[in-house]
Amino acid sequence: MSDLPELDPIIHGKLRLALMSLLATTEQAEFKWLRERTSSTDGNLGAQLQKLEEAGYVNVEKKFVLRKPVTEYRITEGGRAALTGYIQALKTLLGAAMEL
């Protein structure tokens, strides 16, 4: 079993994986949109996005639109590469499980 790849612990969390998957399919996403798509609380969503930002997987931009604060997130190239690597590792693990 030592030949099996490790899953990226930053992406492996259920909500973080959902966020990375959502961000991979769009140019950018507002906090509100991500909250609605994941049915997450503001606090949990903010904490998970911060972990992704600290890992360099997402960029955050805060701005005002019609005097209201808007926070937008984008997946970085490093984040896209990490997600691709995670998916490949998962496929390898699942393939090994299917051989049991």
N, C-alpha and C positions, 0 to 999 in steps of 0.2 A: 504493500500500500504506500510505501514511501515515494513511489514514482508519481503519485497523483499530485496535481497542482493545488496550491493554496488559493482560496477565494479571498479577494481583496476585502479586508474587514471594514473599510470605509464604505464600500458599496453594498456589502452584504446585508446590512440592516434593511428590513422590509420597506420602511418609508424612504430611506435613502435610495434604494434600488428603484422604487417607483418614481422618485423625483428625477433620477438620472435618465430613466427611460422616457419620461415626459419631456425633459429638456433636450434629449437627443432628437426629438421629432419636431422641434420648433426652433425658430431663430432666437426668440426670447420669450419669457413668461413672467407675468406679474405674480406677486405673492398671493393675491386674492384668487387668481385662476388656479394656482397650484394647490391652495387650500381647498378650493371647491372640488378639484379633481381627486384629491387624496382623502377628503373628509377628515382632515387633521385639525387639531387645535392650533391656534396662533403660536402658542409657546412651543409645542413639540415641533411644528413645522420650522419655526425660526431656529431652534436648536440644531435640527438636522441639516438645514441649509448652511448654517454656520460651520458645521463639521466638514461639509463638502467644500465650502469656500476655503477653509483653513488648509485642506488637502490640495488646493489648487484645481479642483475639478469643476468649479463654477465661479463665474464673476458676478458681482452684484453692482447694480447702478441704482442710486437713490436720486429721485428728482421730484419736481412738482408739476402737476398737470391741473390746470384750472384751480390753482392754490391748494390742491390736495396732494399729500405725499404719495408717491408711487415707487415701489421697489420692484425692479426687474432683475431676473436671473438669466444667465446664458451658460451653456456648457462650454468649457474650454477645450482646446485641442488635447490637452493632457487628460481631461475628464473623458473625452470621447475615446481616447486610446485606452484608458483604464476600464471603461465600460466594455469595450471590445475584448480586452484581455479577460475580464470577468466572465463574459459570455462564453469565450473559448474554454476557459478553465471549467466552467459549469458543464459544458458539453462533454469535456473529457471525463469529468467525474461521473456524469450520467451514463456515458458510454461504458465506463468501467463497472458501474453498478448493473448495467444490463447484461454484462458478461458473467455475473455471479450465478 
